[in-house]
Amino acid sequence: MKEKMVLYFPPTVTEQPFIYHLIKDFNLLINILKADINPRMEGRLVVEIGGEKADFAAGLDFLQGRGVKVFPLEQEIIWVEERCTHCGACTVICPAGALHLDRITMQISFSGDKCVVCEHCIKACPSRAMEARF
Amino acid sequence: MVKKTIEEINAKIKAGKAVVVTAEELIPMVKEQGIKETARNVDVVTTGTFGPMCSSGAFFNLGHPKPRIKMAKVLLNGVEAYTGVAAVDVYLGATQIPETDPANKNFPGEFNYGGGHVLEDLVKGKEVLLEATAYGTDCYPRKKLEKMIRLDELPQAILFNPRNAYQNYNVAVNLSDRTLYTYMGILKPNMGNANYSTSGQLSPLFNDPYYRVTGPGTKIFLGGGVGFVSWYGTQHNPGAPRDAHGVPTAPAGTLAVIGDLKQMSPRWLRGVSYLGYGVSLMVGLGVPIPVIDEDMIRCAAVSDGEIFASVVDYSESYPQGLGEVLTTVSYAELRSGEINVNGKKVPAAPLSSYYRARQIAQILKEWVMDGKFLLTTPVFNIPLAGGISDYQGLVFSDADPARGCHNA
């Protein structure tokens, strides 16, 4: 199984190597989509975690047992089509290939399932056609 | 030799018999039928472009209140308009940002609102806050005015863009190791991407490379309404290097254009924001090309594979004005989404919308076919080289041998 989620690290645990343990001890595939430590030393990690169902559950138990809060990824990026001019500026900024320019029709399309919610497109879009929703 | 006058073409348009195709549709026709046959069959070729054009803006006559005012400082939704003309006339430029905008103080600035957005709001029919102050004179005593205005209430609103429809433009890359925020968009380090901004084979001046039929007085599609070429544009540089087809391989000719803002639509005038750079206006512009002879077809049949653009480093060469060109690439390569710069594969992205450019050429084609859009002859030819125009003699010299695509 594979799932995108948001991990919240309270300041007391921010400096511990959780990802190392998830990989080494629980045999999980970790894809870090976004990582941030704020000035209050709270950590926020947007990750995709993949692996066997039992490993997945054990890995999450391990995180929660150490004080890490686990939230489903509910934030999503919305493509406001009527604002989109189909210019294409976003296509080289999106790291996940979620914004695609069809070379025949020369129209932009957005694949929400490929989106990793890095939010780069929001400010890269000149006509502000990309929005984040929670 | 096929020869047609603009009067003959207009007679066909009025009779509903003109054959009109877009510059894109023309390409396979010429491949199939050849130049001579296509020149005989086709009367008008329509072009289009829809991209950020910073040198844009509008003159407004804001109308006199009672008592009258000679406006010295004017804000429209917080964006300053130039007042150094008559009492209630102002010019709002597309790239003007509000005085309250932090600009690049917190780099890269977001530039969420500016002149281009005010223009878009006005053509949307939205109310815009006008704040005017004045020093007061005997003839214009009022010193302050604050009211909501709508475009349809203003006595006059004239879009006047001193530089639009660039004939070719740079492909921007970044050779440095930090991200750059430019008017050519976000440029990732170490040539992470290449951004370009013309509609290639659909772009007006690529189809009339020697400005034979495009000049002051040419009636065009502008912002969704009807406009005119008013002059050659600022930074008009017809002497840029040209390839064997006569097509410039670097930024070359430009057009100054004018039109009634009240006719225009937010679909074809769009305020845009470039991270770390500023605001601008995306302008939709289309020029009809009368097929006056075979050479006109030869020029207009140019395809993306035959048009080349210069790749320029925006970390050093462009900002320092060094004029170095890394390589040239074709628009066919650019449109494929990947170019090769000195052995490195670089993802390419457009800043101008080919999709919208195609729609403009299509709309203009329908206008002409409907018989409601007649073609005009330029009052004079815009300069071809050396910055000297033949406008003083007001000569329209379509026979000028220097203006043909003879090498193609």
Boltz contact constraints between the chains, C-beta under 6 A:
constraints:
  - contact:
      token1: [A, 85]
      token2: [B, 353]
      max_distance: 6.0
  - contact:
      token1: [A, 85]
      token2: [B, 356]
      max_distance: 6.0
  - contact:
      token1: [A, 86]
      token2: [B, 353]
      max_distance: 6.0
  - contact:
      token1: [A, 86]
      token2: [B, 355]
      max_distance: 6.0
  - contact:
      token1: [A, 87]
      token2: [B, 350]
      max_distance: 6.0
  - contact:
      token1: [A, 87]
      token2: [B, 351]
      max_distance: 6.0
  - contact:
      token1: [A, 87]
      token2: [B, 353]
      max_distance: 6.0
  - contact:
      token1: [A, 88]
      token2: [B, 349]
      max_distance: 6.0
  - contact:
      token1: [A, 88]
      token2: [B, 350]
      max_distance: 6.0
  - contact:
      token1: [A, 89]
      token2: [B, 185]
      max_distance: 6.0
  - contact:
      token1: [A, 89]
      token2: [B, 349]
      max_distance: 6.0
  - contact:
      token1: [A, 89]
      token2: [B, 351]
      max_distance: 6.0
  - contact:
      token1: [A, 91]
      token2: [B, 349]
      max_distance: 6.0
  - contact:
      token1: [A, 92]
      token2: [B, 193]
      max_distance: 6.0
  - contact:
      token1: [A, 92]
      token2: [B, 347]
      max_distance: 6.0
  - contact:
      token1: [A, 92]
      token2: [B, 349]
      max_distance: 6.0
  - contact:
      token1: [A, 93]
      token2: [B, 186]
      max_distance: 6.0
  - contact:
      token1: [A, 106]
      token2: [B, 354]
      max_distance: 6.0
  - contact:
      token1: [A, 106]
      token2: [B, 355]
      max_distance: 6.0
  - contact:
      token1: [A, 107]
      token2: [B, 355]
      max_distance: 6.0
  - contact:
      token1: [A, 123]
      token2: [B, 275]
      max_distance: 6.0
  - contact:
      token1: [A, 124]
      token2: [B, 186]
      max_distance: 6.0
  - contact:
      token1: [A, 126]
      token2: [B, 272]
      max_distance: 6.0
  - contact:
      token1: [A, 126]
      token2: [B, 273]
      max_distance: 6.0
  - contact:
      token1: [A, 126]
      token2: [B, 274]
      max_distance: 6.0
  - contact:
      token1: [A, 127]
      token2: [B, 270]
      max_distance: 6.0
  - contact:
      token1: [A, 127]
      token2: [B, 272]
      max_distance: 6.0
